[in-house]
Amino acid sequence: MNLIINGQNKTFAAPLNVAELLLRLDLDKKPVVVELNREILIADKYVDIQLDDGDTLEIIQFVGGG
């Protein structure tokens, strides 16, 4: 399955949900916001949302600092 993540093409084995994707990207323990096809997702639903070939995601990480 081909996904566009933050503007870059990436390939993953299907089936894949948002929670599994974050795990594969080592982002599962970090505070992130995920936008799927221009719609912001609720974090509690990541496990339930299956990704499809050609989906576009924007993943935004929060970083602390001063």
C-alpha positions in Angstrom: 0.0 0.0 0.0 1.3 3.4 -0.9 0.7 6.3 1.4 1.8 10.0 1.2 3.0 11.0 4.7 4.0 14.6 5.2 4.5 15.0 1.4 6.7 11.8 1.0 5.6 8.6 -0.7 6.0 5.6 1.6 5.1 1.9 1.1 3.7 -0.4 3.8 2.1 -3.9 3.8 -1.7 -3.9 4.1 -3.9 -4.0 6.1 -2.8 -1.1 8.2 -4.6 1.1 10.7 -3.5 4.5 12.0 -2.2 3.1 15.3 -0.1 0.5 13.5 1.3 3.1 11.2 2.4 5.3 14.2 4.0 2.2 15.7 6.0 1.5 12.5 7.1 5.1 12.4 8.2 5.1 16.1 5.6 7.7 16.9 3.2 5.6 19.0 4.5 7.0 22.3 4.8 10.7 21.2 2.1 13.3 21.2 1.0 13.7 17.6 -1.9 15.0 15.6 -2.9 13.0 12.5 -4.7 14.4 9.6 -6.0 11.8 7.1 -7.2 13.1 3.7 -7.6 16.6 5.1 -9.6 15.5 8.2 -8.1 15.6 11.7 -8.5 12.3 13.5 -9.4 11.7 17.1 -6.6 9.8 18.8 -9.0 7.3 20.5 -10.1 6.1 17.1 -6.6 5.4 15.6 -7.1 1.7 16.1 -10.4 1.7 14.2 -9.3 3.7 11.2 -8.1 1.5 8.3 -5.8 3.1 5.8 -6.3 2.7 2.0 -3.8 2.8 -0.8 -3.2 6.4 -1.9 -4.3 8.0 1.4 -2.6 11.2 2.3 -1.5 11.8 5.9 0.0 14.8 7.8 1.5 13.9 11.1 2.4 16.7 13.4 4.6 16.2 16.5 4.6 18.5 19.5 8.0 19.5 20.8 8.7 21.3 24.1 11.3 24.0 24.5 11.8 27.5 25.3 
